[in-house]
Amino acid sequence: MFEDFDVIRFHERNEPGTTAIGIEKHWHIYSVIAVKRG
């Protein structure tokens, strides 16, 4: 997915939470900062 990019920062949030309609779920939320090479 990030073959042509230099990944500067990668962070995963792994936590329980509730959906907008009230269903309990376990969330994996990823944040990526990357710069395209070239």
N, C-alpha and C positions, 0 to 999 in steps of 0.2 A: 504494500500500500504506500509506503514512503520511500520507495527505491530511489527516486530522483530528489530527495530532500535530505537535509541535515537536520536531525531532531535536536532542538535546543533544550527542550524541557518536556517531560512526560510525567503525568500524575494521574493516579487512579484513586477515586473515592469509592470505597466498598462499605456500604452501610444499609441498614434497614430503613424503610420509609413507607409512606402511604401515597397511593395514586390519587388523582383528582376526584375519583368517584368513591374513595374510601377503602380501597382494597390494599391490604398489607403486602409489600413486596420487598425483595432484597435488590438493591441497586448497585450497579457498577457504572460509574460515571467517569469518563476519560477526558482529560484536557491535554492537548498537544500544541506545542509551539514549534514550528518547523520553518526552515528557509529553503526555497527551491534552489538547487544547484544550477550554475550556468547563467 
